[in-house]
Amino acid sequence: MAKLSSLEDLQVLLSAEDLNAAKANLATPTHYGYDGKPQRLSVKAERRKAGKIVTVITGFQARPEELARLLQALKKRVGAGGSLLDNALELQGDHSAKVAAYLKEQGYVVR
C-alpha cells in the first residue's frame, strides 16, 4: 500500500457520504470546555421578583472576555439589554428560541 502524503490521497479512500459528513463536521465549530468535552449550554426563561422575564444561559466554561464578546453579540441579535453574572449570561425578556438558534449556529451544544 502506498503512503498517503496529502488529504487528496485520503479523499480517494472515502465514500461520498463520509466526505460530506467530514466537511459538515469541519464547518460547524464546537466549543470545548476546560475538561475537553463540548460545552452543553442550558437556555431558559425565568421570572424575577417584579414579574419581569429574563433569559438565562448557563453551562459556560470560558474566559470572561469570551463571555463578554458573546453577550454583546446576543444583545445586538435580540435587541435587549443583558449582563454577565457568575459564568451565566442574562438577557432581558424571553428570547430563548432566538438565543438557542444563534448558539447552535455558533457551534455550541444546547439542551
Summary of the structure (lengths in Angstrom):
residues: 111
radius of gyration: 19.0
end to end distance: 45.0
largest distance: 71.1
contacts: 260
relative contact order: 0.17
helix: 40%
strand: 25%
